[in-house]
Each structure stands twice: as C-alpha cells, then as structure tokens.
Amino acid sequence: MKHLLNIYIMCGLVVLLMSSCIKDEDLSYESFDVPVQLQNPVTGEGMQGIQVVMSTTLGNAWQATTDGAGWAHFTLPAGIYDLSASGQYTDAQGKEYVMNCSSSNIKVNGTSPIVGQGMVLTMVASRRGNLIIKELYQGGCQKDDGSGAYYFDKYVILYNNGQLPLTIAQLGLGMAPPYNAHANNGNFDAEGRLTYADKGFIPAIQAIWHFNDSLHLEGGEEIVIALNGAVDHTVSYSNSVNLGRAEYYCTYDPLIFTNTSYYPVPSELIPASHYLSAAFYGQGNAWPLSQLDPAFFIFSIPDDVDIDAYANDANNIWYHNNVVSVSGACLRIPTEWIIDGIEMFSTISTKNAKRLTDEVDAGAVYLTNTFGYSVHRNVDVAATKAIPGNEELLVYGLSETPDASQGVVPADPSGIHAEASAKQGAFIIYQDTNNSSNDFFERYQATLRD
C-alpha cells in the first residue's frame, strides 16, 4: 500500500454545485452549499474524477466527484462532518501513487466560512506497494453455550498483491494509540489534526512484534499470523477458527508477554522459526489489540536497524496524550517504513477518531464485534479481470447469509467471492487506495472458517 512521499494536508477557500446522498436524510431543514477542491501535491493542479465523501457520526454520508478543476460540490444540512477522498496518479516517469486526504470536525452552519466559499485540500501521495493486509479478524465470536463472546482467536492475513515475488528482511506489526478508536484521544491539535501528522512517524503503543527471519512471498501468496493463541480454537468454540496449522506464524514471546489466555503454548505443528518476537517498551503482560476497533499497521525495518536497540533508545519514544507514563509509551515508527495499515471504527460508538495519518490510511472500516465477522479487502475488479484466463474462474457471492439484513455480506461489493475464486485458480488483485473506507468490507465470517 505504500512507501511514501511525505506531502501533507493544507486548507484554503472557494465555490459550488450538488452532491448525491448515499444514505437517505431528511433535508426539510436549512442546507448549505459547501464546495471542496482537491489539489495534486505533485503538480499543484486540481484533481479530476476523485470521489469525495462527507459523513456524519450518525452514519449519514454524501458523495460527489471532482470536476475538471478539482472541485466537488455538496449541499449539506447543518452539522459536523468528516471528509475522506482517494484517487490515483501516475507521474511522467510512470511511477504510480495513491492519493488520499481527510479532514475531521468540519462545521457546516450559517456562520461557517466554508459555506459558499468552500475549502481547498492538498492530497497526500503514497507509493504503491505489493504487501497488503488482506483480512483482519479480532472481534471475537459467540461461545457455544450462549454465555457471551470469545476473544482470544485473533489473526491477520498478509498477501502479496502483485504477480512478482517479494522479500522483506524484517517485517514488523504495530498498533497506534489509543487502543480503541472511541477512547479519549488527546493527540489532536486545535485545528483537529493529529499532532504527529507532519512529523514523519506513526506511534506504536506498548510494543511491536517482528519477524526474526526474512519473509518471502511469491505473487498471490499469503501468510496467516495468529495474533493470539496459535492453537485450534474450534476444539472449545465451534464458531472460532483453527490457528494451529504448520504453515501459520504467530506472536509468541513468553519471556516478555506472560498472559497465557492470550498466548498459550503454540500448537506443536508450528515450528519455533515461525514465532515472532516482541520489542517491549510499555506496560502490560499481553499485546492488547482492540477487539472493537484497532488501528493496526505493518512495516518494514531497514536492514541496518537493530529493532531492539531502536526500541530501547529513549529518543525514539513518544507519549500518547502528551503524558509521560509507561502505559502511554509509544515507539516512533517512521512513516517511510510503513507498508500498509487499517483503521477500524466501532459500530457501537459515535465518538470514533482517527489514529493513522492520511499517508497510511485516509479512511476507516466499521466492525460489529463478537459475532465472528472480519474485515476483508475488496477485489480490484478491473485489475483482476485483466489477467488472462481469470474472468472465467471468478465466483460470485453466496446465496444468502443470516446477517445480510445488517449489511454484513459474503463477498465484496463487486459480488466477487475472492476466497472461492482463488480456490478455483483465479489470481486475485485486491483494491489498494490507502483508504479503508474504500478498500475493506465487513465480512459475514472469518475466511478461515470458509
């Protein structure tokens, strides 16, 4: 998803047109014209054909597409909005960039300076990469006896989204603070921007995990990393998943994290060479990836960096909420190291706030936890169908799912069932815009249960 060009967000003023409402909304009260211009950070010109979304914390959203001068035009009821937009750009040398921008707490009312005049945003450019987060499952599932949810079966699937092989010498996993998107977050400045947005790093709270050997993946190959118990959880909970397979990797460092609920001894099928190690600088006996709404990211550590030494250097520590404490200690992970990230928001709160900057993830995907759902990446339909022989191997959807009425679906919005298609021999290319609002969907069950 990345390898960045660190170019940052700016705001200015200007003009008008109309937008389409994604969700029905009562427009019987006063509405206001809010134009938005998106500028290309490389050329300084307006970007045409970019979809812009203005959304409220209640889930209502409006979308509009930028015109030839880069303007998208909205007519919005009074309220407070979040903006997100994504696009692509290829420079004169043929290098491809993902373009994103976002802005939060945009006030629209009769006295707002942006009404009529508008606002100008400069997009953030990130280089494309091939290693992506394909699926994150961390919300838990229902116990068989109906007594509640089981949460100790988290995993992530990483995928080589290109047709050429790739090798990463030192791959790391991190999570940005706060642990939950709806928790108190004092990491914003007076303008509503993350205080580290232009500092060239993402904070990784408490600890990071890292591979001890280089990771090699052929084109279209994936790996499963058990983020909690690398065992067969279905033995005790039929709605859970089997994370005890020989080819899987796992986070397991019992000298640092001693909580056996999170980290039972891995399955004997998994070799010790597949254990990830932790670099620890915070507080706690487990790495508590949120079961509600984490901000999770992966990164590549340069060959000449000793990650344990880096983590033990006080100059590399940053503190959550600007409060010096062991519990809020975070490691500065340079943005240029970051390969991919996923920002997750909870469906049970209207107080979700961003933790990843636009270079890493300009949007967010919503998850309802406890029911065995995962967040899964959408298929890039055009790129997938362009591969010779692929189209006839694609499988579309499932007939129905018990949660379809809640918006939880069996296949991505294109209708393509990526997992079933891959089993048929199709080579899947996934969507990668550095914007989780566009790139992910809430899936009816974790794919390891398919």
Disulfide bonds with the S-S distance in Angstrom:
none
